[in-house]
Amino acid sequence: MLVWVNAIINGVLIGLAYAIAALGLNLIWGVMKVINLSHGAFIALGMFAAYLSVKLLGLSVYTALVPIFVGGLAVGVVAFFVSLYRVLNEKELTTLLSTYALSLIIIGLGTFFFTTNPRAIDTHLGSFTLGYSSISYARIIVGLISLLLAVALYLFLFKTSLGKAIRAVSQNPTASKLYGINTTLVLSISFGIGVAFAAVSGALIASLFPFTILSGSVYELKSFVICVLGGLGSPAGAILGGLILGLLENILTLKIPVDYMPFIEFTILVIILLIKPSGLWGRR
Amino acid sequence: MQKGYTLYWLLPALIVLIVYPILTNNVMLRETIFLILLSITLSISLNIIMGYTGYVSFGHIVYYGIGAYASFYLIYAYKLSLIFSILIGGVFASLVAFILGQAVLSLRGAIFAIATIGINEAIKSLINNIPFLGGAMGLYFDFSIYDKYGGAIKAIWLSYYLMGILTIVCVISAYYIKKSKFGLGLFSIREDQDASSVLGIKTKSYKSMAYAISAFFPAIAGGIFAFKSGNIEPSGAFNLVKSIEMIVMVMLGGYGSVAGSALGALIYEKIKGILLVLPYIKDLHLAVSGLILLIIVQFAPGGIVGFLTKYFKNLRKVLE
């Protein structure tokens, strides 16, 4: 019984971290109808930014989140102008390829500088015991920070004028332009926020699991699954999807070998895309 | 439909390329050209679904993997002959594509792309867990399998010949598909699916057929490659990076064009070959292909062929 409780707690905590990654992807899709295939690359960059700030600067992972968020925002805005600005009104194929090209460049440079050796960040936080199993404090902190970030994003989107502008652009770019919203600015900032969320989620995940420069793609694919579960473009859906995926991973692996997990995840992805592309929560 | 002149130079060029290492008996060159032929086959096949029909299959390598596994297993477990096995592998992969296509081709644009990535990853991790297919370790040939073909050296030459034949068949089929009424239907689906459906094109069966055909050639290529290397494993057979390289080749050459896909594959392999040899830079070849793709997408979405035909209108009939 306690095993199950443990799995559920762990599932919720890690699910929240996944949800943060998915939120970034979801925001970008929601605002500009672009599936950001460089998402995984930015997650990996976040991981290495966290690693470097711990190793070289001696920061704790959690303080490093602030500069990583700001850096991610800046990099995201630049990335928007490099890869998307010119092709935003083209077909989806073009934006997919464009963001993928960006990802290739980042991963290629990352492989060059960091090699594909696995790294890990040790948080030295220990764990507390619950019956026979233990839950690490690092996971609890990650869960809490993720929750905080999700709430912050909600407040930003619904309570600030920039957030409202982002939502306006996502609903109708032409009309918001007519109302005097600088759509280019809004689009670039929402891409920046999406990238910043990817980077921060990378840093959070890096504080829990070992990683390489190529790990980003694993979490990118997980983000796709989450977004599809919760409905593309729906922030609340991303949280729900993240929780479902986290719980599935932790509960199912009690009964079946962990190697089957990717198969189950992607089968869910394809099936949901086929029968209910708007996600579990979305309307048709 | 009006016939162009593309095949008149493309086929001789290919035949010269294929025959050259045979005449000079140059093994190094044979390996290079084998890889180029493989890339040409892959990019031309992908072009049928991506360039003609407008469906970007991001995980297209899945059919290469399925074909490779199917034919490898037939040879490995039942000692069937090579040619028979690769044909079965090709038909099997086409069938899988046709069935999956019934479902996933109803998705459009980016959602389709993600679903194809999902299919590739799902099948990769499924095979990772199937014991009789060797799981994550994969399968290895016993060397005695090559005895039937007169030893390993002759078997490798045989796989080279087969690859050459496959490439030529693939080029001819892709060209005639493009020139047929079927191909015209595919192009109209690319431009506007709803409008072409209104005009009486059976979009669903057209798309499924195009998808099945574009799965057939990569599957056979996979079978030949697996036979040649003598082993197979999931991470090599379902390598998403290779899938992306196929897309880069098609985009580089000019999507929708047979000659373009072939040129794109040739040039991409050349660039990659140069980069891989240079010290320090060899780890950067991913970044370089990313840069190429980014530049093409941003500034020359028609690729090399699109760029040339824009300025030299006479080339249109030659570069189809």
Chai-1 contact restraints between the chains, C-beta under 6 A:
chainA,res_idxA,chainB,res_idxB,connection_type,confidence,min_distance_angstrom,max_distance_angstrom,comment,restraint_id
A,I35,B,A110,contact,1.0,0.0,6.0,A-B,restraint_1
A,R86,B,Q298,contact,1.0,0.0,6.0,A-B,restraint_2
A,E92,B,G109,contact,1.0,0.0,6.0,A-B,restraint_3
A,E92,B,A110,contact,1.0,0.0,6.0,A-B,restraint_4
A,L93,B,V56,contact,1.0,0.0,6.0,A-B,restraint_5
A,T94,B,V297,contact,1.0,0.0,6.0,A-B,restraint_6
A,L96,B,A110,contact,1.0,0.0,6.0,A-B,restraint_7
A,L96,B,A113,contact,1.0,0.0,6.0,A-B,restraint_8
A,L97,B,V297,contact,1.0,0.0,6.0,A-B,restraint_9
A,S98,B,V297,contact,1.0,0.0,6.0,A-B,restraint_10
A,A101,B,G290,contact,1.0,0.0,6.0,A-B,restraint_11
A,A101,B,L293,contact,1.0,0.0,6.0,A-B,restraint_12
A,A101,B,L294,contact,1.0,0.0,6.0,A-B,restraint_13
A,L104,B,L286,contact,1.0,0.0,6.0,A-B,restraint_14
A,L104,B,S289,contact,1.0,0.0,6.0,A-B,restraint_15
A,L104,B,G290,contact,1.0,0.0,6.0,A-B,restraint_16
A,I105,B,A287,contact,1.0,0.0,6.0,A-B,restraint_17
A,I105,B,G290,contact,1.0,0.0,6.0,A-B,restraint_18
A,I105,B,L291,contact,1.0,0.0,6.0,A-B,restraint_19
A,G108,B,L284,contact,1.0,0.0,6.0,A-B,restraint_20
A,G108,B,L286,contact,1.0,0.0,6.0,A-B,restraint_21
A,G108,B,A287,contact,1.0,0.0,6.0,A-B,restraint_22
A,G108,B,G290,contact,1.0,0.0,6.0,A-B,restraint_23
A,L109,B,A287,contact,1.0,0.0,6.0,A-B,restraint_24
A,T111,B,D283,contact,1.0,0.0,6.0,A-B,restraint_25
A,F112,B,D283,contact,1.0,0.0,6.0,A-B,restraint_26
A,F112,B,L284,contact,1.0,0.0,6.0,A-B,restraint_27
A,F224,B,I114,contact,1.0,0.0,6.0,A-B,restraint_28
A,D259,B,N129,contact,1.0,0.0,6.0,A-B,restraint_29
A,Y260,B,N129,contact,1.0,0.0,6.0,A-B,restraint_30
A,P262,B,E121,contact,1.0,0.0,6.0,A-B,restraint_31
A,P262,B,S125,contact,1.0,0.0,6.0,A-B,restraint_32
A,F263,B,A122,contact,1.0,0.0,6.0,A-B,restraint_33
A,F263,B,S125,contact,1.0,0.0,6.0,A-B,restraint_34
A,F263,B,L126,contact,1.0,0.0,6.0,A-B,restraint_35
A,F266,B,G118,contact,1.0,0.0,6.0,A-B,restraint_36
A,F266,B,E121,contact,1.0,0.0,6.0,A-B,restraint_37
A,F266,B,A122,contact,1.0,0.0,6.0,A-B,restraint_38
A,T267,B,A122,contact,1.0,0.0,6.0,A-B,restraint_39
A,L269,B,G118,contact,1.0,0.0,6.0,A-B,restraint_40
A,V270,B,A115,contact,1.0,0.0,6.0,A-B,restraint_41
A,V270,B,G118,contact,1.0,0.0,6.0,A-B,restraint_42
A,L273,B,A115,contact,1.0,0.0,6.0,A-B,restraint_43
A,L274,B,A103,contact,1.0,0.0,6.0,A-B,restraint_44
